[in-house]
Amino acid sequence: MASVYYLAFQEAMHARESNFPSRDRIGEFEELRKQNRVKAKSDLSEAQYELIELDRYALSPNDGSALGYRVKVLTSFLNGTLGENPDLL
């Protein structure tokens, strides 16, 4: 995930966003991922699809498209739009 965080921070810097990702916000994202894995194990229909895909793509860390998808999911979380972007599905 280090590469994903780096690229997301780089995007935020280039866009000169005023709401720069904080350590707490990244912690919230990781906690959401953990909770989503638990949901997926008990009831897949209750889990958030984008986060399931993010974990699946994490198995291919050198794949450019997988890395791009993971950055988009993190960025959408940071922007408060996770689950609202049909392009991620």
C-alpha angles and dihedrals in degrees: 000000000000091000091049092051092046093052093045091051090047091052091050091050093049091048089048090226115186091211097067114184113264130207089249092054091051088050089053090052092051091048090050090051091051093049090047091055090054091049091048091054094051100035120359093196090063094054125094108254097211091057092048089052091046090057091047092050090049086073088069102051095163096051110105096210091048090051091048092051092050091051090050092051092049092046092050089051091050090049092049094244102106108141093020100082113088090190089072094057 
